Every structure is written in structure tokens, then in C-alpha cells.
Amino acid sequence: MSSITPPTPGVTPGITPGITPGSITPGATPNPITDGRITADLLCVECEYNLRTLALSATCPECGMDVIVSARGDHLASAPAHWRHGLSRGAWWLRLGVILAIPFVYPGILVSCLGLWFLTRAQPHRDEPALDRSFRLTTRWVGGLGGAVIVCLALGALIALASGGQRLFDDWRYNGLPIFDVLWLVAHAVWVLGLLSAWRYLRVLAQRVPDNDLATSFRGLGRCWVWAVLIVAVINGTTFGLIQLNLLPGGSTSPWVALALSLIHMVILTSLWVATLRVVARQAAVLRAVADDG
């Protein structure tokens, strides 16, 4: 977090001395952050412990709240009301999309993208830190728009198959490489990267509530997604390698192999869905309260 810029007079800063409860010493230095460390008296917003000398990446020794939460002065309560209501709508659509994702995968993705679009609108008249802005824009264009691209690919494939276009997929190759399959995998991989950026940006919003528990939940959710992607990649890669080496009975046509892979994927995706729904549902409730507060 050393890239955080000092506050500029007349502009709403991204990081300022604690507004609530604020600096212990009246008239303290206007920028209590130097090289990623608190260098002036600053109270924890949860327990009012003096955070001086602690790093931004540390936690309060008294209550465990992240120091960065207390260091942020740009709380959502001070943002324009119409923008806060937009956040609440976005969180509602994101939660609905996650709910729909299990029974209706691609409609759920499309609704989630709408939620991310609302959640990543820039706050008016805010001097946004560069790191926050990068995560917001990545979420907006890679997570939001990327999901819409996936839905379009799925819809196009469905229309082609319904029109008897299976041969189109079989013939659309480059040096034997199935082009549509590659586009399908790349689009999903890019979209997952956009979602990882989304969990990081929504963690920033949680810090601005401030809600340390919600911010920690988004951090854990991001890790869950990373582990899920790695596990699926390792399982699929290992299976593919065993098939190529003829070490798997029946190869790719074995019903047992297909059944085992389907069950593993189902367990991983269901666990990920439950974890994601729990966090985004809580976020929707928190942002609704912030929007209604004033």
C-alpha cells in the first residue's frame, strides 16, 4: 500500500488521518502514512487503540481490525447518496446472479455482470488511489464485460447447434487445434481473473464502510477461488496426461472417468457457490444499510 498518495487540499482523499475517531493529538501531521507505516497518532475505529508505528498491512493488536481500515478516511457514509444507492443496487443484482448461477449458469453470469457494472461506477469528486482505480476498472471491464462475452459465446454455440451446426465446430480448426474450444477456455480464464479482481475491489468497499469482517471475508473468498481454480487445473491436467500416456483404463471414453471428474467438479463448484453466496449476501445487506443511512 505504499503507493497511496498524500491527501490534496480541497479534494476528497483516498487515505487520510482517521476522521472517526481521528487523530489523538489536535493539529497532528496531515499525512500520518510514510512508506506504508503509520507515523502519527491514529485511533483504531473499532477499539480506539493508538496505531502509531504500525504498518498498513498489520492488524490492531487489541481487536484485530486491519490497520488500513482505520487509515481510510474516505468512508462510504460521506459519499453522495445517489452513488451509495447505486452500490446497493449493484450488490442486489450481484447476489441475484450468484443465486441463479447454480440452476441457470449463464443467465446467472449475465445478471452478476450487471451487478458488477453498478458496483464499479466511479464515485463523483473523489481523488481515487491508483491501486483502487486499477482494481475497479479491471473488475468493470474484465469481470463485467468479460462475463457478457462468455454469455454471447454460449448463446452463439447454442444457436449453431440447434441449427445443425456441429460440423461448423468440427471444421473450425487451425493446424488441428479446435479454435472455438480455445476461445471458450480463454474467455472463461479471463473472466475468472476479472472475478478475482472483483473480490479485491469489493474488499476495498468493505474497508470504506468500514466493516473489517466483511473485508476479511472477501479476502478469504479470493483465496478460495484461487485454490479452486488450481485444484481443477491440476485434476484436469493430470487426467489428460494419464489418458495421453494410456495409463487410464478406458481413456477419455470411460464412463467411470467422466463420472469421477463430474463429481469432483460438482463438489468444488458447489462449495465455491455456497462461500460466494454467503459473502455477497452479507455485502448486499451492509451496502443497503449504508445507502439508507442518510
C-alpha positions in Angstrom: 0.0 0.0 0.0 3.0 2.3 -0.2 1.5 3.7 -3.5 -1.2 5.7 -1.5 -0.8 9.3 -2.3 -1.0 12.1 0.3 -4.3 14.0 0.5 -4.7 17.1 -1.6 -6.3 20.2 -0.1 -9.8 20.7 -1.4 -10.1 17.1 -2.8 -11.6 14.1 -1.1 -8.6 11.9 -0.4 -8.4 8.1 -0.7 -6.4 7.8 2.6 -6.5 10.4 5.3 -6.0 10.6 9.0 -8.8 8.8 10.9 -11.9 11.1 10.6 -13.7 8.9 13.2 -12.4 8.8 15.9 -9.5 10.7 14.3 -6.1 11.7 15.4 -5.3 11.7 19.2 -3.3 14.9 19.1 -5.1 18.0 17.7 -3.1 19.6 14.8 -1.2 16.4 14.1 0.6 16.0 10.8 -2.0 15.9 7.9 -0.4 12.8 6.4 0.2 10.0 9.1 1.4 7.5 6.5 5.1 7.2 5.4 6.5 4.3 3.5 3.4 2.2 4.3 3.6 2.8 8.0 1.6 5.0 10.5 3.8 7.8 11.6 1.4 9.9 13.6 -1.2 9.3 16.3 -4.2 7.5 14.8 -7.0 5.7 16.6 -8.4 2.3 15.6 -12.1 2.8 14.5 -13.1 -0.3 16.5 -11.3 -0.1 19.9 -9.5 3.4 19.7 -6.1 1.8 20.2 -3.3 4.1 19.0 -2.0 2.6 15.8 1.2 4.8 15.6 4.3 2.9 14.2 2.2 0.0 12.8 2.4 -0.9 9.1 -0.7 -0.6 6.9 -0.6 -4.3 6.3 -0.8 -5.1 10.0 -3.7 -5.6 12.3 -4.7 -3.8 15.5 -3.1 -5.6 18.5 -6.2 -5.0 20.6 -9.2 -6.0 18.4 -7.6 -7.5 15.2 -9.0 -5.0 12.8 -6.9 -4.3 9.7 -4.9 -1.0 10.1 -5.8 0.0 6.6 -9.5 0.2 7.6 -8.8 2.8 10.3 -6.3 4.6 8.0 -9.0 5.1 5.3 -10.8 8.4 5.8 -13.0 8.2 2.7 -15.9 6.3 4.3 -18.9 5.5 2.2 -21.2 7.5 4.5 -19.6 10.7 3.2 -20.2 9.7 -0.5 -23.1 11.1 -2.5 -26.4 9.4 -1.7 -27.2 8.6 -5.3 -23.9 6.8 -5.7 -24.4 4.8 -2.5 -27.8 3.7 -3.7 -26.1 2.6 -6.9 -23.8 0.4 -4.9 -26.8 -1.1 -3.1 -28.5 -1.9 -6.4 -25.3 -3.5 -7.7 -24.9 -5.6 -4.6 -28.5 -6.8 -5.0 -28.0 -7.8 -8.7 -24.7 -9.5 -7.8 -26.4 -11.6 -5.1 -29.3 -12.5 -7.5 -26.8 -13.5 -10.2 -24.9 -15.8 -7.7 -28.2 -17.4 -6.7 -29.1 -18.1 -10.3 -25.6 -19.4 -11.2 -26.3 -23.0 -10.0 -29.6 -23.8 -11.7 -29.0 -21.4 -14.7 -25.3 -20.8 -15.1 -25.1 -18.3 -17.9 -28.2 -16.2 -17.0 -26.6 -16.0 -13.6 -23.3 -14.8 -15.0 -25.1 -12.2 -17.1 -27.1 -10.9 -14.0 -23.8 -10.9 -12.0 -22.1 -8.8 -14.6 -24.9 -6.2 -14.3 -24.3 -6.1 -10.6 -20.5 -5.6 -11.1 -21.3 -2.8 -13.6 -23.3 -0.9 -10.9 -20.7 -1.6 -8.2 -17.8 -0.3 -10.2 -19.1 3.2 -11.2 -16.6 5.8 -10.2 -17.5 7.9 -7.1 -18.0 11.6 -8.2 -15.5 14.1 -6.9 -13.2 11.5 -5.3 -9.4 11.5 -5.7 -9.2 7.7 -6.2 -6.0 6.0 -5.3 -4.3 4.4 -8.3 -4.5 0.9 -6.9 -8.2 1.2 -6.1 -8.8 2.5 -9.6 -6.9 -0.3 -11.2 -9.0 -3.0 -9.4 -12.2 -1.1 -10.1 -11.6 -0.8 -13.9 -10.3 -4.4 -14.1 -13.5 -5.6 -12.4 -15.7 -3.4 -14.6 -14.2 -4.4 -18.0 -12.7 -7.8 -17.5 -15.2 -9.2 -14.9 -18.3 -7.4 -16.0 -17.9 -7.2 -19.8 -15.9 -10.4 -19.9 -18.9 -12.3 -18.4 -21.1 -10.8 -21.1 -18.7 -12.1 -23.8 -19.0 -15.6 -22.3 -22.8 -15.4 -22.4 -22.7 -14.4 -26.1 -20.3 -17.3 -26.9 -22.7 -19.7 -25.1 -25.7 -18.3 -26.9 -24.0 -18.4 -30.3 -22.9 -22.1 -29.7 -26.5 -23.0 -28.7 -28.0 -21.4 -31.8 -25.4 -23.1 -34.0 -26.0 -26.5 -32.5 -29.8 -26.0 -32.8 -29.3 -25.2 -36.5 -27.4 -28.4 -37.1 -24.0 -26.6 -37.0 -22.0 -29.3 -35.2 -19.9 -29.6 -38.4 -19.0 -25.9 -38.0 -17.2 -26.6 -34.7 -15.5 -29.7 -36.2 -14.2 -27.8 -39.2 -13.2 -24.6 -37.4 -9.6 -25.7 -36.7 -6.1 -24.3 -37.2 -3.5 -27.0 -37.6 -5.8 -29.4 -35.9 -6.4 -27.1 -33.0 -10.1 -26.6 -32.2 -10.4 -22.8 -32.4 -13.8 -22.5 -30.6 -12.7 -24.7 -27.7 -9.6 -22.5 -27.3 -11.7 -19.3 -27.4 -14.1 -20.8 -24.8 -11.3 -21.7 -22.4 -9.5 -18.4 -22.8 -12.8 -16.4 -22.3 -13.6 -18.3 -19.1 -10.0 -17.9 -17.8 -10.0 -14.2 -18.4 -13.4 -13.8 -16.7 -12.2 -15.7 -13.6 -9.3 -13.2 -13.4 -11.9 -10.4 -13.6 -13.8 -12.0 -10.7 -10.6 -12.3 -8.6 -10.1 -8.5 -9.2 -13.8 -8.0 -8.2 -13.3 -9.7 -4.8 -10.3 -7.5 -4.2 -12.2 -4.3 -5.2 -15.2 -5.2 -3.1 -12.8 -5.7 -0.2 -11.9 -2.0 -0.7 -15.6 -1.0 -0.5 -15.9 -3.1 2.7 -12.9 -1.2 4.2 -14.6 2.0 3.4 -17.9 1.1 5.2 -15.8 0.4 7.5 -16.5 -3.4 8.0 -13.4 -5.3 8.8 -15.2 -8.7 9.0 -16.7 -8.2 5.5 -13.3 -7.1 4.1 -11.7 -10.2 5.6 -14.5 -12.4 4.1 -13.7 -11.0 0.6 -10.0 -11.7 1.2 -10.9 -15.3 2.1 -13.3 -15.6 -0.8 -10.5 -14.6 -3.2 -8.2 -17.3 -1.8 -11.0 -19.9 -2.2 -11.4 -19.0 -5.8 -7.6 -19.3 -6.4 -7.4 -22.7 -4.7 -10.5 -23.9 -6.6 -9.0 -22.9 -10.0 -5.7 -24.5 -9.1 -7.2 -27.8 -8.0 -9.4 -28.1 -11.1 -6.5 -27.3 -13.3 -4.3 -29.9 -11.6 -7.0 -32.6 -11.7 -7.9 -32.0 -15.4 -4.2 -31.7 -16.4 -3.3 -34.9 -14.6 -6.3 -36.8 -16.2 -5.4 -35.5 -19.6 -1.7 -36.6 -19.2 -2.7 -40.1 -18.0 -5.1 -40.5 -21.0 -2.3 -39.5 -23.4 0.1 -42.0 -21.8 -2.6 -44.7 -22.0 -2.4 -45.2 -18.2 -6.1 -44.7 -17.6 -8.3 -47.7 -18.3 -10.8 -46.8 -21.0 -9.2 -43.4 -21.7 -11.4 -40.4 -22.4 -14.3 -42.7 -23.3 -14.5 -44.4 -19.9 -17.8 -43.6 -18.2 -16.1 -44.0 -14.8 -13.5 -41.3 -15.7 -16.3 -38.9 -16.8 -18.4 -39.7 -13.7 -15.4 -39.2 -11.3 -14.5 -35.9 -12.9 -18.1 -34.7 -12.9 -18.5 -35.5 -9.2 -15.2 -33.7 -8.3 -16.1 -30.6 -10.3 -19.6 -30.6 -8.7 -18.3 -30.7 -5.2 -15.7 -27.9 -5.9 -18.2 -25.7 -7.7 -21.0 -26.2 -5.1 -18.6 -25.4 -2.2 -17.4 -22.3 -4.1 -21.0 -21.2 -4.8 -22.0 -21.5 -1.1 -19.0 -19.5 0.0 -19.6 -16.8 -2.6 -23.3 -16.5 -1.9 -22.6 -16.1 1.8 -20.2 -13.2 1.3 -22.2 -11.3 -1.4 -25.4 -11.7 0.6 -23.8 -10.1 3.6 -22.4 -7.4 1.4 -25.8 -6.6 -0.1 -27.2 -6.2 3.5 -24.3 -3.9 4.5 -24.5 -1.7 1.5 -28.2 -1.5 1.8 -27.8 -0.2 5.3 -25.1 2.3 4.1 -27.4 3.6 1.4 -30.4 4.0 3.8 -28.2 5.8 6.4 -28.8 9.4 5.4 
